[in-house]
Amino acid sequence: MFSEVDIALLNLQDEDQNVRKLGAQTLCRILPLDRLRTIQTALLTEPNPKIAKWIALALGRIGEPSSLACLDAALKATNDHDARSWIEVSRRMLGAEGDEQALKELFKSKDPEATQKAVTHCWENTGLPIEFENSLGDASHHEDPLIRRWAILAMGTTGRLSKVDPVIHGLKDADYLVREWTACTLSRISDPRALDHLIPALTDENARSREWAIKALFPHDDPEIPNILMKAFKIELDPGCREAIILILSRWLKSPCVREFLSGFLVAEPNRVVVVQIIRCSLNSKEGRSDENLIANILHRCVSANDELFWREAGLRLFSSLSKHDQAVAQKVLKSKALQATLGTIIHATSLAKGDGLNDGRKHILEINRRGVLTSVMDEKQDENSVTRIGIIIPLREEFEYFCSAMPPLIPQREPLTNQPYYEATLKVPDGKTAKCIAIFLGRMGTTVAATLTERLLQNFRPEIVVNLGIAAAIDEVLCLTDVLVATEVDMYLEGAKATQSATGLGFEVIPQGDPFKTDSPLCEEFDHLKFQTPEEFKKWQSQGTNDWGEHAKKNPFAAELISNGSVRTAPNVVCGILGSGPFLGAATSFGKWLKNSFNRKYYALDMEAGGVTTAAHYGRFSPRTLIIRGISDFGDERKKDVEAKLKGAAREIAMKNATRLLLTLLGNIDLRVLSAPPLSS
């Protein structure tokens, strides 16, 4: 199922600018810090300044200072005055402006530009001293409408405005944006005197002024409001206003008349965003989810339109973690002959709970596929945070075979839309939670294929953690055969490199640049601490690797020789460090030295896929936590050929098993969710 964050980010990619705006406004509300990079990318690629300003505001509210560079770039890229103002506000929220004394000087200045900067600085500044309120009141009557707008808007966000008197004059301002922003400010207070001014504003000639006048009715409990809004909805043509009316009516869903009204308009509403708002508001309330007719009409609209946007919204709100009461309602709907006829397909409802039926901690989820088939399935989870999805990417078939031998049983599956194969395993992790592992193997080496298939994995399964598991060649003496390298950083050493004429005039020289990507620091730290936090489990992991090598040493004298000369430890070790990734298979001492001298002396090992995985994870729309785990199967020098020939693949097998078992040891001993912000729901 999609989470609300998933839906907001998917909406940001929609061709419909109204849907993108909906996604940006949702991000302003839910503030997903763990998707910061994706939101920053969305700001820099959004062509519409009216949407970009909402994305900028989301970054400001998230409050991560690293967004300043992104906001600065967006500020340089747009000439839209309104967007620039909101980007400046977002920068101020990240601490990019001066102190209170500087603000006083700006208000004292007679320069309109300084006054404008002062009033925008006051927006959502709840720590603003009370002395600035008089300055904002004076600015709300300024001759410049831009200053009047921001002054009135700022007064509503200091946290002290409770009466309409300082701002109500703005509803009659000649500038439509002043009227709009005044209505926005009034939406924050519940002074009943505002109603006498807001009701006439519902017929304002400007659609945005009407929209915010509607939203300003939210704090008020006058029983006539639903009737006024339902009447206005029938004649209102603007989608934004229609959406706002639905939002306010959601407060009155206890009324059967309101639910009947929404149900009736749902079927024929032409605007996608308005339909989404009806679905959201209806299914976010107990009364809406209890209305059989309303649910049936929501499903009817989803099926008839076959719009993925509708399915996502309905799936998130109606069919995830149903309560016992909601299950009973869903069962009635599923048995409805009218609904079955509407869907035009067989509806399966199996294993719906009887009685209390939830004592074992399991909850029922109704999954909707795009053909409109409803299937009740059992999802063994105790709460919305009980399952962690882990995507595992393995380069070659040989490595995948060794991976399978060290893992719990893997179930072969095929992705429904593309029919691509993948393999699934469920692991029990601490506190009774579950990790669902989705594994694929690339079938060939190289960063390009790794990036392509990683992107497919991210799109199809939305894993919270992506693990690239495989083998690598050591180029530093700190690593021995069958040790495991946990990459703290992956550097694509040839990315951006430049070929220039050599100083001798013969041939050319390569000037390195590289493209380093950091992996997930908290998870890497856990590997560093495994030996000390869970010593018994760590010793068990080491003994498995030691036993595997010992079995080969009994049969192969060369394996025993490698122990005696220090090429293999008596017990494998875990090392955290930098992994070089690129198109070359390292088998020469001079190549390793060139890399360490030209690029980074801290390179520990080389591989050919990790750079593609980290690139896809970094630049994709869905930003997972990334782990790169590499068992050391050979040395990246002249010994490589000898090791592979004499060991006949034994080092590759044990290195891969050690890497796999190390991952399992980690998963079995830490709660992944305590290391980060709340991830995607399952």
C-alpha positions as CSV (number, residue, x, y, z in Angstrom):
1,M,0.0,0.0,0.0
2,F,1.1,3.6,-0.6
3,S,1.8,5.9,2.4
4,E,0.7,9.5,2.4
5,V,4.3,10.5,1.6
6,D,4.3,8.2,-1.4
7,I,1.2,9.7,-2.7
8,A,2.4,13.3,-2.3
9,L,5.6,12.5,-4.1
10,L,3.8,10.6,-6.9
11,N,1.5,13.6,-7.3
12,L,4.5,15.9,-7.8
13,Q,5.3,13.9,-10.9
14,D,1.9,14.2,-12.4
15,E,1.4,16.1,-15.7
16,D,-1.6,17.9,-14.2
17,Q,-0.3,21.0,-12.5
18,N,-3.3,20.9,-10.1
19,V,-2.3,17.4,-8.9
20,R,1.3,18.6,-8.5
21,K,0.1,21.5,-6.4
22,L,-1.9,19.1,-4.3
23,G,1.2,17.0,-3.7
24,A,3.3,20.1,-2.8
25,Q,0.6,21.3,-0.3
26,T,0.5,17.8,1.3
27,L,4.3,17.9,1.8
28,C,3.9,21.3,3.6
29,R,1.6,19.5,6.1
30,I,3.3,16.2,6.7
31,L,7.0,17.4,6.4
32,P,8.8,14.1,5.6
33,L,12.4,14.8,6.6
34,D,13.5,11.3,5.3
35,R,12.5,12.4,1.8
36,L,14.4,15.7,1.9
37,R,16.6,15.0,-1.2
38,T,13.6,14.1,-3.3
39,I,11.8,17.3,-2.3
40,Q,14.9,19.4,-3.0
41,T,15.1,17.8,-6.5
42,A,11.4,18.5,-7.1
43,L,11.9,22.2,-6.3
44,L,14.7,22.5,-8.8
45,T,12.8,20.7,-11.6
46,E,9.4,22.2,-11.1
47,P,8.6,24.6,-14.0
48,N,5.5,26.2,-12.5
49,P,6.4,29.0,-9.9
50,K,3.0,28.7,-8.3
51,I,3.8,25.1,-7.4
52,A,7.5,25.7,-6.7
53,K,6.6,28.2,-3.9
54,W,4.8,25.4,-2.1
55,I,7.7,23.0,-2.4
56,A,10.0,25.8,-1.1
57,L,7.7,26.3,1.8
58,A,7.8,22.6,2.6
59,L,11.6,22.8,2.7
60,G,11.4,25.8,5.0
61,R,9.1,24.1,7.4
62,I,11.1,20.9,7.5
63,G,13.9,23.1,8.8
64,E,17.0,21.3,7.5
65,P,19.7,23.9,6.9
66,S,21.1,21.9,4.0
67,S,18.1,23.1,1.9
68,L,19.6,26.6,1.8
69,A,21.7,25.9,-1.3
70,C,18.7,24.4,-3.0
71,L,16.5,27.4,-2.2
72,D,19.3,29.8,-3.3
73,A,19.4,28.0,-6.7
74,A,15.6,28.2,-7.0
75,L,15.7,31.9,-6.2
76,K,18.2,32.6,-9.0
77,A,16.2,30.5,-11.4
78,T,12.8,32.3,-11.1
79,N,11.7,35.9,-11.9
80,D,8.2,35.3,-10.5
81,H,7.8,37.9,-7.8
82,D,5.4,35.9,-5.7
83,A,7.5,32.7,-5.8
84,R,10.6,34.8,-4.9
85,S,8.9,36.1,-1.9
86,W,7.9,32.7,-0.6
87,I,11.4,31.3,-1.3
88,E,12.8,34.2,0.7
89,V,10.4,33.3,3.5
90,S,11.6,29.7,3.4
91,R,15.2,30.9,3.6
92,R,14.4,32.9,6.7
93,M,12.8,29.9,8.3
94,L,16.2,28.1,7.9
95,G,18.0,30.9,9.7
96,A,19.2,32.9,6.7
97,E,18.1,36.3,8.0
98,G,19.3,38.7,10.6
99,D,18.3,39.3,14.3
100,E,15.5,41.5,15.9
101,Q,17.6,44.6,15.8
102,A,18.1,44.3,12.1
103,L,14.3,43.8,11.8
104,K,13.7,47.1,13.7
105,E,15.9,49.0,11.4
106,L,14.0,47.6,8.4
107,F,10.7,48.8,9.8
108,K,12.2,52.2,10.6
109,S,13.3,52.6,7.0
110,K,11.0,54.5,4.6
111,D,12.3,52.3,1.7
112,P,9.4,50.1,0.5
113,E,11.8,47.3,-0.3
114,A,13.1,47.3,3.3
115,T,9.5,47.3,4.6
116,Q,8.6,44.4,2.4
117,K,11.6,42.4,3.7
118,A,10.5,43.2,7.2
119,V,6.9,42.0,6.9
120,T,7.9,38.8,5.1
121,H,10.4,38.2,7.9
122,C,7.6,38.3,10.4
123,W,5.5,35.5,8.7
124,E,5.2,32.4,10.9
125,N,7.7,34.0,13.4
126,T,6.0,33.0,16.6
127,G,8.8,34.3,18.7
128,L,8.3,37.8,17.4
129,P,8.2,40.4,20.3
130,I,4.8,42.1,20.7
131,E,6.3,45.5,19.9
132,F,6.4,44.5,16.2
133,E,2.6,44.1,16.0
134,N,2.0,47.9,15.8
135,S,4.5,48.0,12.9
136,L,2.6,45.2,11.1
137,G,-0.7,47.1,11.7
138,D,0.7,50.2,10.2
139,A,2.1,48.2,7.2
140,S,-1.3,46.7,6.6
141,H,-2.4,50.2,5.4
142,H,0.7,50.8,3.3
143,E,0.2,52.2,-0.2
144,D,2.0,49.2,-1.7
145,P,-0.4,46.2,-2.0
146,L,2.4,43.7,-1.7
147,I,3.3,45.1,1.7
148,R,-0.3,45.2,2.8
149,R,-0.7,41.5,1.9
150,W,2.4,40.3,3.8
151,A,1.6,42.5,6.8
152,I,-1.9,41.1,7.2
153,L,-0.7,37.5,6.6
154,A,2.1,37.9,9.1
155,M,-0.3,39.2,11.8
156,G,-2.2,35.9,11.6
157,T,1.0,33.8,12.2
158,T,2.5,35.5,15.3
159,G,0.2,33.4,17.6
160,R,-1.4,36.4,19.2
161,L,-4.2,37.4,16.8
162,S,-7.6,36.5,18.3
163,K,-9.9,39.3,17.0
164,V,-10.7,40.4,13.5
165,D,-10.3,44.1,14.1
166,P,-6.6,44.5,13.0
167,V,-7.1,42.8,9.7
168,I,-10.8,42.7,8.6
169,H,-10.4,45.9,6.5
170,G,-8.4,43.7,4.1
171,L,-11.5,41.9,2.8
172,K,-12.6,45.1,1.1
173,D,-9.2,46.0,-0.3
174,A,-9.0,46.9,-4.0
175,D,-6.2,44.4,-4.5
176,Y,-7.6,40.9,-4.9
177,L,-4.5,39.3,-3.4
178,V,-4.9,41.5,-0.2
179,R,-8.5,40.2,0.0
180,E,-7.3,36.6,-0.5
181,W,-4.5,36.8,2.1
182,T,-6.8,38.5,4.5
183,A,-9.2,35.6,4.2
184,C,-6.3,33.2,4.7
185,T,-5.4,35.1,8.0
186,L,-9.0,34.9,9.2
187,S,-8.9,31.1,8.7
188,R,-6.6,31.0,11.8
189,I,-9.0,32.6,14.2
190,S,-12.5,31.8,15.4
191,D,-13.9,35.3,16.2
192,P,-17.6,34.9,15.3
193,R,-17.8,38.5,14.0
194,A,-15.7,37.3,11.0
195,L,-18.7,35.4,9.6
196,D,-20.6,38.6,8.8
197,H,-17.7,39.5,6.5
198,L,-16.8,36.1,5.2
199,I,-20.2,35.0,3.9
200,P,-20.4,38.0,1.4
201,A,-16.8,37.2,0.4
202,L,-18.0,33.9,-1.0
203,T,-19.2,35.8,-4.1
204,D,-16.0,37.8,-4.6
205,E,-15.1,38.2,-8.2
206,N,-11.7,36.7,-7.7
207,A,-11.7,32.9,-7.4
208,R,-8.7,32.7,-5.0
209,S,-10.4,35.3,-2.7
210,R,-13.5,33.1,-2.7
211,E,-11.4,30.0,-2.0
212,W,-9.8,31.4,1.1
213,A,-13.0,32.9,2.3
214,I,-14.4,29.4,2.2
215,K,-11.4,28.0,4.0
216,A,-11.7,30.7,6.7
217,L,-15.1,29.1,7.7
218,F,-13.2,26.1,9.1
219,P,-13.0,27.4,12.7
220,H,-16.7,28.3,12.9
221,D,-19.5,26.1,14.2
222,D,-22.5,27.9,12.8
223,P,-25.0,25.2,11.8
224,E,-26.0,27.1,8.7
225,I,-22.5,26.8,7.2
226,P,-23.1,23.4,5.5
227,N,-26.3,24.6,3.8
228,I,-24.5,27.8,2.6
229,L,-21.6,25.8,1.2
230,M,-23.7,23.0,-0.5
231,K,-25.7,25.8,-2.2
232,A,-22.4,27.5,-3.3
233,F,-21.0,24.3,-4.6
234,K,-23.8,23.8,-7.1
235,I,-23.0,27.1,-8.8
236,E,-19.2,27.3,-8.2
237,L,-17.2,26.6,-11.3
238,D,-13.6,27.1,-10.0
239,P,-12.0,23.7,-9.0
240,G,-10.0,25.3,-6.2
241,C,-13.2,26.7,-4.6
242,R,-15.0,23.4,-5.1
243,E,-12.1,21.6,-3.4
244,A,-12.2,24.1,-0.5
245,I,-15.9,23.5,0.0
246,I,-15.4,19.8,0.3
247,L,-12.6,20.4,2.8
248,I,-14.9,22.5,5.1
249,L,-17.8,20.1,4.7
250,S,-15.6,17.3,6.1
251,R,-16.2,18.9,9.5
252,W,-19.9,18.1,9.1
253,L,-19.8,14.5,8.0
254,K,-22.0,13.4,11.0
255,S,-24.8,14.9,9.0
256,P,-26.5,12.4,6.7
257,C,-27.4,15.3,4.4
258,V,-23.7,16.2,3.9
259,R,-22.7,12.6,3.2
260,E,-25.6,12.2,0.7
261,F,-24.5,15.5,-1.0
262,L,-20.9,14.3,-1.3
263,S,-21.9,10.8,-2.5
264,G,-24.1,12.4,-5.2
265,F,-21.5,14.7,-6.6
266,L,-18.7,12.1,-6.4
267,V,-20.0,10.1,-9.4
268,A,-20.1,13.0,-11.9
269,E,-17.5,15.4,-10.7
270,P,-15.3,16.3,-13.7
271,N,-12.2,17.6,-11.8
272,R,-9.7,15.0,-10.6
273,V,-8.4,17.1,-7.6
274,V,-12.0,17.7,-6.4
275,V,-12.6,13.9,-6.6
276,V,-9.5,13.3,-4.6
277,Q,-10.6,15.8,-1.9
278,I,-14.0,14.0,-1.7
279,I,-12.3,10.7,-1.3
280,R,-9.9,12.0,1.3
281,C,-12.5,13.9,3.4
282,S,-15.0,11.0,3.3
283,L,-12.6,8.3,4.3
284,N,-10.7,10.2,6.9
285,S,-13.8,10.2,9.1
286,K,-15.5,7.4,10.9
287,E,-18.9,8.6,9.7
288,G,-17.7,8.5,6.1
289,R,-16.2,5.0,6.4
290,S,-19.4,3.8,7.9
291,D,-21.6,5.0,5.1
292,E,-22.2,2.0,2.7
293,N,-23.6,4.1,-0.1
294,L,-20.7,6.6,0.0
295,I,-18.1,3.8,0.0
296,A,-19.8,2.1,-2.9
297,N,-19.8,5.4,-4.9
298,I,-16.1,5.9,-4.2
299,L,-15.3,2.5,-5.5
300,H,-17.6,3.1,-8.5
301,R,-15.7,6.2,-9.4
302,C,-12.4,4.5,-9.0
303,V,-13.4,1.7,-11.3
304,S,-15.2,3.7,-13.9
305,A,-12.4,6.3,-14.2
306,N,-9.5,3.7,-13.8
307,D,-7.4,6.6,-12.5
308,E,-4.4,5.5,-10.5
309,L,-4.6,8.8,-8.5
310,F,-8.1,7.7,-7.2
311,W,-7.0,4.2,-6.4
312,R,-4.0,5.4,-4.4
313,E,-6.2,7.7,-2.3
314,A,-8.9,5.1,-1.7
315,G,-6.4,2.4,-0.9
316,L,-4.5,4.5,1.6
317,R,-7.5,5.6,3.6
318,L,-10.1,2.8,3.3
319,F,-8.3,-0.4,2.8
320,S,-5.3,-0.1,5.2
321,S,-5.5,-1.4,8.7
322,L,-9.3,-1.6,8.9
323,S,-10.8,-1.6,12.3
324,K,-13.3,-4.2,13.3
325,H,-16.2,-1.9,12.7
326,D,-14.8,-0.9,9.3
327,Q,-14.4,-4.5,8.4
328,A,-18.1,-5.1,9.0
329,V,-19.0,-2.2,6.7
330,A,-16.5,-3.4,4.0
331,Q,-18.1,-6.8,4.2
332,K,-21.5,-5.3,3.5
333,V,-20.1,-3.4,0.6
334,L,-18.4,-6.4,-0.8
335,K,-21.6,-8.4,-0.7
336,S,-23.6,-5.6,-2.4
337,K,-25.1,-6.8,-5.7
338,A,-25.1,-3.2,-7.0
339,L,-21.4,-2.9,-6.4
340,Q,-20.6,-6.3,-8.0
341,A,-22.5,-5.2,-11.0
342,T,-20.6,-1.9,-11.1
343,L,-17.3,-3.6,-10.8
344,G,-18.2,-6.1,-13.5
345,T,-16.0,-8.7,-11.9
346,I,-16.0,-11.3,-9.2
347,I,-15.3,-9.8,-5.8
348,H,-13.5,-12.1,-3.3
349,A,-13.9,-11.5,0.4
350,T,-12.2,-14.2,2.3
351,S,-11.1,-14.5,5.9
352,L,-12.9,-11.3,7.1
353,A,-12.8,-11.1,10.8
354,K,-15.6,-12.6,12.9
355,G,-16.3,-11.6,16.4
356,D,-13.2,-9.7,17.8
357,G,-10.9,-11.8,15.5
358,L,-7.9,-9.6,16.2
359,N,-6.5,-11.1,19.3
360,D,-3.5,-12.5,17.4
361,G,-2.5,-9.0,16.5
362,R,-3.2,-9.5,12.8
363,K,-5.1,-7.0,10.8
364,H,-6.9,-7.3,7.5
365,I,-6.1,-5.3,4.5
366,L,-8.2,-5.0,1.4
367,E,-6.0,-4.6,-1.5
368,I,-7.3,-3.1,-4.7
369,N,-5.6,-3.9,-8.0
370,R,-6.0,-1.8,-11.1
371,R,-8.6,-4.1,-12.7
372,G,-11.0,-3.3,-9.9
373,V,-10.8,-6.7,-8.1
374,L,-11.0,-6.6,-4.4
375,T,-9.2,-9.3,-2.4
376,S,-9.1,-9.6,1.3
377,V,-5.6,-10.8,2.4
378,M,-4.0,-11.4,5.7
379,D,-1.0,-9.2,6.6
380,E,0.8,-10.3,9.7
381,K,1.6,-7.0,11.3
382,Q,0.9,-5.6,14.6
383,D,0.9,-1.9,13.8
384,E,1.6,0.4,10.9
385,N,5.3,0.4,11.6
386,S,5.8,-3.3,12.0
387,V,7.2,-4.2,8.6
388,T,10.4,-2.9,7.0
389,R,10.8,-3.5,3.3
390,I,14.4,-4.3,2.3
391,G,15.4,-4.4,-1.4
392,I,18.5,-6.6,-2.0
393,I,20.4,-6.3,-5.2
394,I,23.0,-9.0,-6.1
395,P,25.2,-8.8,-9.2
396,L,25.7,-12.3,-10.6
397,R,23.9,-15.6,-10.6
398,E,26.8,-17.4,-8.9
399,E,26.6,-14.8,-6.0
400,F,22.9,-15.2,-5.9
401,E,23.2,-19.0,-5.5
402,Y,25.6,-18.5,-2.5
403,F,23.2,-15.9,-1.1
404,C,20.2,-18.3,-1.3
405,S,22.2,-21.0,0.6
406,A,22.8,-18.6,3.5
407,M,19.3,-17.1,3.6
408,P,15.9,-18.5,4.9
409,P,13.8,-20.0,2.1
410,L,13.2,-17.5,-0.8
411,I,9.8,-17.6,-2.5
412,P,9.9,-17.0,-6.3
413,Q,7.5,-14.2,-7.4
414,R,6.8,-12.1,-10.4
415,E,6.1,-8.4,-10.5
416,P,2.4,-8.1,-11.6
417,L,2.8,-5.3,-14.2
418,T,6.1,-6.2,-15.8
419,N,6.2,-10.0,-15.1
420,Q,9.8,-9.6,-14.0
421,P,11.0,-12.2,-11.5
422,Y,12.0,-11.5,-8.0
423,Y,12.4,-13.5,-4.8
424,E,10.9,-12.8,-1.4
425,A,11.7,-13.8,2.2
426,T,10.2,-12.7,5.5
427,L,12.5,-12.3,8.5
428,K,11.6,-11.9,12.1
429,V,13.5,-8.9,13.7
430,P,13.6,-7.5,17.2
431,D,10.4,-6.6,19.2
432,G,8.3,-9.0,17.2
433,K,8.5,-7.0,14.0
434,T,9.1,-8.2,10.4
435,A,11.5,-7.5,7.6
436,K,10.3,-8.3,4.2
437,C,13.2,-8.9,1.8
438,I,12.8,-8.5,-1.9
439,A,15.8,-9.8,-3.8
440,I,16.8,-9.5,-7.4
441,F,20.1,-10.4,-9.2
442,L,21.4,-8.5,-12.2
443,G,22.9,-11.4,-14.2
444,R,25.8,-9.3,-15.4
445,M,28.4,-6.8,-14.1
446,G,28.5,-3.1,-14.6
447,T,27.1,0.1,-13.1
448,T,24.7,0.8,-15.9
449,V,22.7,-2.4,-15.5
450,A,22.9,-2.0,-11.7
451,A,21.4,1.5,-11.9
452,T,18.6,0.4,-14.3
453,L,17.5,-2.5,-12.2
454,T,17.8,-0.6,-8.9
455,E,15.5,2.0,-10.3
456,R,13.0,-0.7,-11.3
457,L,13.2,-2.1,-7.8
458,L,12.6,1.3,-6.2
459,Q,9.6,2.0,-8.5
460,N,7.9,-1.4,-8.0
461,F,8.5,-2.0,-4.3
462,R,9.4,1.2,-2.6
463,P,11.9,-0.4,-0.2
464,E,12.9,1.6,2.8
465,I,16.4,0.1,2.7
466,V,18.3,-0.9,-0.4
467,V,21.2,-3.4,0.2
468,N,23.7,-4.1,-2.6
469,L,25.2,-7.4,-1.5
470,G,28.1,-9.0,-3.4
471,I,31.9,-9.6,-3.6
472,A,34.8,-7.2,-4.2
473,A,38.6,-7.2,-4.7
474,A,40.7,-5.8,-1.9
475,I,43.3,-3.1,-2.7
476,D,44.3,-2.3,0.9
477,E,46.2,-4.5,3.3
478,V,43.7,-3.9,6.0
479,L,41.4,-6.5,4.2
480,C,42.0,-10.2,4.0
481,L,40.1,-12.8,1.9
482,T,36.6,-13.5,3.2
483,D,36.5,-10.3,5.3
484,V,33.5,-8.1,4.8
485,L,33.7,-4.5,3.7
486,V,30.7,-2.3,4.7
487,A,31.0,0.8,2.4
488,T,30.6,4.1,4.2
489,E,31.1,5.8,0.8
490,V,31.0,4.6,-2.8
491,D,33.1,6.5,-5.3
492,M,32.6,6.1,-9.1
493,Y,36.2,6.8,-9.8
494,L,36.0,7.4,-13.5
495,E,32.9,9.5,-13.4
496,G,33.7,13.0,-14.8
497,A,37.3,12.1,-15.5
498,K,39.1,14.1,-18.2
499,A,41.6,12.7,-20.8
500,T,44.4,15.2,-21.6
501,Q,47.5,15.1,-23.6
502,S,50.4,13.7,-21.6
503,A,53.3,15.9,-20.5
504,T,55.6,13.9,-22.8
505,G,53.4,14.4,-25.8
506,L,53.0,10.7,-26.2
507,G,49.6,9.2,-25.4
508,F,47.2,10.8,-22.8
509,E,46.7,11.2,-19.1
510,V,43.5,10.8,-17.1
511,I,42.6,13.6,-14.7
512,P,40.4,12.1,-12.1
513,Q,37.2,13.6,-10.6
514,G,35.0,10.8,-9.2
515,D,31.5,10.9,-8.0
516,P,31.2,9.9,-4.3
517,F,28.0,8.9,-2.6
518,K,27.6,8.4,1.1
519,T,25.7,5.4,2.3
520,D,23.5,5.2,5.4
521,S,25.7,6.4,8.3
522,P,23.6,5.1,11.2
523,L,23.4,1.6,9.7
524,C,27.1,1.5,8.9
525,E,27.8,2.5,12.5
526,E,25.8,-0.5,13.7
527,F,28.2,-2.8,11.8
528,D,31.1,-1.2,13.6
529,H,29.4,-1.9,17.0
530,L,28.1,-5.4,16.3
531,K,31.2,-7.0,17.9
532,F,30.7,-5.1,21.1
533,Q,26.9,-4.7,21.3
534,T,26.1,-8.4,20.5
535,P,29.4,-10.3,21.1
536,E,27.8,-13.7,21.1
537,E,26.1,-13.2,17.8
538,F,29.2,-11.7,16.3
539,K,31.3,-14.7,17.4
540,K,28.7,-17.0,15.9
541,W,29.0,-15.1,12.6
542,Q,32.8,-15.4,12.7
543,S,32.7,-19.1,13.6
544,Q,30.5,-19.8,10.6
545,G,33.1,-18.2,8.3
546,T,36.0,-19.9,10.0
547,N,34.3,-23.3,9.7
548,D,33.6,-22.8,6.0
549,W,37.2,-21.9,5.3
550,G,38.4,-24.8,7.5
551,E,36.4,-27.3,5.4
552,H,38.0,-26.1,2.2
553,A,41.5,-26.1,3.9
554,K,41.1,-29.8,4.7
555,K,40.7,-30.5,1.0
556,N,42.9,-27.8,-0.6
557,P,46.5,-27.2,0.7
558,F,46.5,-23.8,-1.0
559,A,43.6,-22.7,1.3
560,A,45.7,-23.7,4.4
561,E,48.7,-21.9,3.0
562,L,46.7,-18.6,2.7
563,I,46.0,-18.8,6.4
564,S,49.6,-19.3,7.3
565,N,50.8,-16.4,5.1
566,G,48.2,-14.0,6.5
567,S,46.0,-13.7,3.4
568,V,43.1,-15.2,5.3
569,R,42.4,-14.5,9.0
570,T,41.6,-17.3,11.5
571,A,38.3,-15.5,11.9
572,P,36.7,-13.1,9.3
573,N,36.6,-9.4,10.2
574,V,34.2,-6.5,9.4
575,V,35.8,-3.3,8.0
576,C,33.9,0.0,7.3
577,G,35.5,2.2,4.6
578,I,35.4,3.5,1.1
579,L,34.6,1.3,-2.0
580,G,35.8,2.3,-5.4
581,S,33.3,1.4,-8.2
582,G,33.9,1.5,-11.9
583,P,34.1,-0.4,-15.2
584,F,37.5,-2.1,-14.6
585,L,38.1,-5.5,-13.1
586,G,41.2,-4.8,-10.9
587,A,44.0,-7.4,-11.4
588,A,47.2,-5.3,-11.3
589,T,49.1,-3.8,-8.4
590,S,49.9,-0.7,-10.5
591,F,46.1,-0.1,-11.1
592,G,45.3,-0.1,-7.4
593,K,48.2,2.2,-6.7
594,W,47.1,4.6,-9.4
595,L,43.6,4.7,-8.0
596,K,44.8,5.4,-4.5
597,N,47.3,8.0,-5.5
598,S,45.1,9.7,-8.1
599,F,41.7,9.5,-6.6
600,N,41.6,8.5,-2.9
601,R,44.3,6.9,-0.8
602,K,41.5,5.5,1.5
603,Y,40.1,3.1,-1.1
604,Y,39.8,-0.3,0.5
605,A,38.3,-2.4,-2.3
606,L,36.9,-2.3,-5.9
607,D,33.7,-3.5,-7.5
608,M,31.7,-2.9,-10.6
609,E,28.0,-2.4,-9.5
610,A,27.8,-0.4,-6.2
611,G,28.1,3.0,-8.1
612,G,25.0,2.2,-10.1
613,V,23.0,1.3,-7.1
614,T,23.9,4.4,-5.1
615,T,23.3,6.6,-8.2
616,A,19.8,5.3,-8.6
617,A,19.1,5.5,-4.9
618,H,20.4,9.1,-4.8
619,Y,18.7,10.5,-7.9
620,G,15.5,8.5,-7.8
621,R,12.1,10.0,-6.7
622,F,12.1,7.6,-3.8
623,S,15.1,8.0,-1.5
624,P,15.8,4.8,0.4
625,R,18.5,4.2,3.0
626,T,21.4,2.6,1.3
627,L,23.8,-0.2,2.4
628,I,26.7,-1.7,0.4
629,I,28.1,-4.9,1.8
630,R,31.0,-6.7,0.0
631,G,32.7,-9.9,0.9
632,I,36.3,-9.9,-0.1
633,S,36.8,-12.7,-2.7
634,D,40.2,-11.8,-4.1
635,F,43.0,-9.3,-4.3
636,G,42.9,-6.6,-6.9
637,D,46.5,-7.4,-8.0
638,E,48.5,-10.1,-9.7
639,R,47.5,-12.6,-7.0
640,K,43.9,-12.6,-8.3
641,K,44.4,-15.1,-11.1
642,D,46.3,-17.5,-8.8
643,V,43.7,-17.3,-6.0
644,E,40.8,-18.0,-8.4
645,A,42.5,-20.8,-10.2
646,K,43.7,-22.7,-7.1
647,L,40.7,-22.1,-4.9
648,K,38.2,-22.9,-7.7
649,G,35.6,-20.4,-6.5
650,A,35.9,-21.2,-2.7
651,A,36.8,-17.6,-1.8
652,R,33.9,-16.2,-3.7
653,E,31.5,-18.6,-2.1
654,I,32.7,-18.0,1.5
655,A,33.0,-14.2,1.0
656,M,29.4,-14.0,-0.3
657,K,28.1,-16.2,2.5
658,N,29.9,-14.1,5.1
659,A,28.4,-10.9,3.6
660,T,24.9,-12.4,3.6
661,R,25.2,-13.8,7.2
662,L,26.5,-10.5,8.4
663,L,23.4,-8.7,7.0
664,L,21.2,-11.3,8.7
665,T,23.1,-10.8,12.0
666,L,22.4,-7.1,11.9
667,L,18.8,-7.5,11.1
668,G,18.3,-10.0,13.9
669,N,19.8,-7.8,16.5
670,I,18.7,-4.2,16.0
671,D,15.4,-2.4,15.5
672,L,16.0,-0.6,12.2
673,R,13.2,1.9,12.8
674,V,14.8,3.5,15.9
675,L,17.7,4.6,13.7
676,S,15.7,7.0,11.5
677,A,12.6,9.0,11.1
678,P,9.3,7.0,10.5
679,P,9.6,5.3,7.1
680,L,7.0,4.3,4.6
681,S,4.0,2.4,5.8
682,S,3.6,-1.1,4.3
